[in-house]
């Protein structure tokens, strides 16, 4: 399994532009119908631009692309380009700019700027990750620095309804309503006159979405089957017993061994007797505020664990290989998996790919990937690592 990369030439660009135009005309109507997506198409961008959008779906590049009449390239995780032949095809057709989620990928930044200087536009999802909570995540200054360094125009794009249509934690698509559109356009001259912090503030304001804030007003029904399935990949702490990893879902409901039961409704709200939360956002933010206390109370002992995990060693240019199977657990000193121990001080960064693939990189060492055949939260390990490492 190989991550496929190559440098884009003029010949490649013309091919990519043709393919995107073809897909926009023939596949676009199907995408709009399947996801009940509507957007107002914009002419251009005429000049090279960086398009920045919020991120809630694996198909967000398609949703953004349908909003413009001209071709653009997209920034994507290298994890998505590590699937052998399918990835080679994907790169041949679209040539996305790949970035390593567990490291700061300087080469990705250079490649984006190179394509912009060649006259192409690039789209990126500055959060770097799909939202688990329904709210757009805070951005870092690196997004603003990239925009200024590119000397390109900036276009902000916002997608609404995506969180309820394809929640990151969800197993199936729900049909309701999605909209997308350009929020603002800023010329390179306007961007040049602003500080990094001012540019960042513009981007954050333009792309911010509070899914439940909007849903409280619109009350759109998002119909589907198994609405609550895999919600435990996002909600890792029970508000009744305070334990980690004890929630289990099935159909439209989920429960904890302590007796807590809840239903995820078509409107996206939660219902249940004595349930302290009515939204995933409220629950998500509550567990985040309580996790530091759980970590402290664990002392030197186990904080949380999951059984039957698969540990892979990843090499970007080679692929991944299975190095062990077994229990995954974390304490204040290390992350443990399949009999191997990884000290917290040696781990440089922990990330979540997709719904529940845990990625982590070692200082002067390889990157590892932990997969699970059953629903479990990789998110809790990422958040615990942030607490332990102070990152």
N, C-alpha and C positions, 0 to 999 in steps of 0.2 A: 504494500500500500504506500503510495508516494504522493507527496504534495507537488503538484505540477506548476511550474512557473516559467514564463518566458517574457522577454521584453517586447512591448507592443511597438510595431512599426506602422507606417502610413498604410501599408497593405492590410495589416491586421485591423487597423481602425476602420477602414472602409468596409471590411467584412463584418465587424462587430456592429457597425451602424446599420448595415443591411439587415442583419439578423434581428436586431432590436426593432426595426421598423416593421419587419414581417410579423414578429410576435405581437407587437402593439396592435396591428390591424386584425390578425386572425385569432390570437389567443386572448387578447385584451377583453373582448366581449364576454368570453367564458369566465374569466377571472372576476369580472364585475358581477356577473350573474351568480356565480357560486358563492361569493362572499358578500353579495348585496352591497357592493362598493361603488361609490360615486365620487367623481372628482372633476374639477374644471381644468381642462388642459391649458397649459401656458405655452405660448410661443417661445422657442429658444430652449435653454439659454443661448443667446447669440454670441456672447463673449465667454471665454473660459470661466467657469464658476465652481465654487464648492457648494454643494447642496447639503444641508444638514437637517436631518429629520429625527423625530422621536422613534422609538423602536419597541414594537409589541408582537411582531409576527415574523416567521421565517420568510414570508412572502412580501415583506415590506419593500424590498427592492422593486418588485413588480408594481406595488401600489404607488410608489414614488415615480417609477418610470412611466406609468400611465398618465401622470400629471404633466408631462412635458412632451414637446414635439420633436426634440432632438436627443441624440444618444448621450449617455454618460456612463462612466465606470463606477463600480461600487467597491467599497472596502468590506472585506469579509474575514471571518476567523479562519486561520489555517486549519483548524479542526474540521471545518466543512470541506476542505480540499484534500482530505487524507483518506479518500475512498477508492483508490486505485483507478481503474478505467473510467468509472463515472466522473471522477474529478478531472481526468484528462479531457473528457468531452466538455464538461462545464467550463474549463479554462479555455478550451479552443473556441467555444461559442461566445463566452462573455469576458474572459480574461479579467476576473476581479483582482483587486489588490489584496493580498492576504496579509494578515497580521497575527502574531502569536499572542494569545490571550493571557499567557502567564508571564510575558516579558514586554518591555518597551521595545517595539520593533522599529528601529531607526530606518531600516531599509524600506519598510512600508511607507513611511513618511516621505522619504526621498523619491520613491516611485510615484506617489501621488503628485508631488510637485513636478516631477519630470513630465508626466502626462499632461498636466495643466499647461506647462510651458510649450508643449507641442500643440496646444489648441483644444484639448479635450476638457470636458467637465467631469468632476468626480463627486460622488455622493457618499457620505458617511453617516453612521448613526453614532453620534458623539457620546451617548451613554455607554457604549461599548458592550452592552448587554440588554437583553429583553427584560422588561419589568416583571417581577414576581408579585408586586404589591398593587399595581394599577396606577401608580404615580411615576412620572418621569423622574429618573434618578438625577441627583446633582452631577454637574459636569466638572471637569478639571480644566485648569488654564491651558493645558496642552491643545485643546480644541481651538481656542482663540489664537494661540501662538501659531498653529498650523495655518489658519485662515490668513493671518497677517504675513506669514512667511511666503505664502503662495502668490501673493499680490494679485489674486483673482477676485472676482465679484463673489458675494455671499448671498445665497438664497436659502431662506428657512422654510421648512415644509412640516406641516403637522397632520398626523393621522389620528382620527378619533373613532372609537368603537372597536378598535383592534383587540383591546384587552378582553372584552367579553366575547368576541368572535373566536379568537384563538388564544385563550389564556396560556401563559407559558407553562403553568403547571397542569393544564388540561390534557386529556387524552384524545378528545374528539372536537371537531369543528362545530360551532353553533351558528345558526343563521339568524341575523337580526338586522343590523345596519352599520355600515362603515362609511366614513367620509375622509377625504384627503384634499389638501390644497396648499398653495403657496401662502405663507403668512406675510413675509416681507422680502424685499430685494435691496441689497446694499452694494453700492459700487466699490471698487477697489480703492478709489480716492476717499470715500467716506470711511472705510475701514482703516486706512492708513492714518487718519487724523485721530483715531481713538486708541486708548490704552488697551492692553490685554484684558484687564478686568471689565472695561466697558463693553468690549466685544463679547466677552463671555456672558455678561448680563443680558445683552440683546438676544443671544442665542437661547439662553435658558428661559427667558420670558416668552419667546416666540414658539418654542416647541413643547412647553410644559403642558402636560395633560394630567388631570385628576379624574380618572375614569368614573369613580363613584360620585364625584361632585357633579359631573355632567349627567350621570344616570339618574340622580335624584330628581332632576328637572324633567328629563325626557321619558324615563320609565319605558324603555324599549325592551321588548321580549327577545331573548336570544335562545331560540329553541334548538334542542338536540337531545341525544341520548347520553346517559352516563355523565351528567353535568358535573358531578363532584369527583369523578374518578381521578386519582393521582393528586388530589389537593394536598395530601400529606407531604408532597415534595416541596411545597411552599410553606405550609403551616406545620412547623416541627415541634411546637410546644403546646401542651394542653393547658388551657387557662384554669381548669378545675383542680387537677392534681399537680400541675407544674412540671411534669416529666417530659423528657425529650424523646421523640420518635415513637410515641404510643398511639398516634392517630392512624386509622385505617379507613379507606373509602370504598364505596361500591354503589353503582347507580347514581342517584342524585343525593345521596347522604353519606355521612362519615361519622365515626364515633371513636371514643377512647375506652380502654378497658376499665377506667374508673366510673363509667356510666354516662359520660357526656355524649350527647347525640346532636347532630345538626343537619340541616337540609340546605343545599345550594339551589336556589330558585332560578327560574328562567330570566328574572330581572337581574340576577347576579348577586342578590342579597342573601344573607344567611338567616335561617330561622331555626329555633330550637328552644326548648324549655330551659329557662335559667341561663341561656346563652348570653355572655356578656358583650358580644360583638354582633353587629349586623352586616359588616363588610369585611372582605379579605384584607383590605388596607388597614383597618383598625386592628385586626388580629396580628397582622404582620408587624406593625409598628410596636404593638405591645410586647410581642415576644422578643423583638430587638432590644427593647428597654430592660427586659428581665434577664437576658442571657448572661450579662456580666456577673450578675448575682449568682446564677447557677454555676458558672465557672469558678467563682471565688469559693463557693460552698463545697465544691468537689475537692478542694485542696490538692493533694498529690495523687488522688485516685482517679478512676475513670470518669470522664465527663459524659460521653455518649458512645454508642457502638451499633454496628449493623453486621449481620451475618451474611455469609455466602456472597462475597464480593470478588471481583476479578481485577487484578492489578496488572497494568501494561506499562512497559517502558516505551517512550515515544522518541523517535528521531525524525525531525521535520523532513529531511531529504530521503529517509529510508522507509519510514512507516512506524508500526508499533508491533511489539511482541509480548505475548503473555509471559509474565515472570512468576505468577503465583495466584492462588485462590485461597480465600479464607475470610477471617473476621477483619473488619475495619473498625478501629477505635482511636480515640484521642484522649490524652491526659494533658496536664499542664506542661509536660516536658517534650512530648513527641506525638507524631501521628504514626499509627501502627497499621499495617495491612499485610495480610498473607504471610505473617511471620517476620516481616521486615520492619525495622524501626527507623523513623525519619525525624531527627531532632528539630524542634521548632526553629531554633536559631539557624539551621541550615536551609530551611525552606524560604525561598525568596518571595513567592507569591502563590496564592491559592485562588482558583477560579472555577466557575461552573459553566459547562458547555451544554447547550440544549436544556433539557429538563432536569437531568440528574447525573450527568457525568462529571466527576470531580477531577480537576486537573491541578497539579502542583509541580513546581520546579525547584530543584536544589541548587544551592550556591556552588558554582563550578562543577555542576553535575547534570544529569539528565532530567527530562520532564517525565512525569508519570501520569497515568490516567486510571481512574477507578470506576468500574462499571458495575451495575447491579441489574439482576434479572427481575427483581421485584421493586415496586415503588418504595423509595426512601429518599430522604432529603440530603442532597449534597450541600445545600445552602447552609445548613447548620454547621458543617465543618468549616466552610469558608468564613462564617461569622465568628466562630470560636477561635480560629486562627488569627483573625484580625484583633480580637481582644487579647490573646496571649502575646502576640508580637507587637502590639501597640501601633499597628499600621492603619 
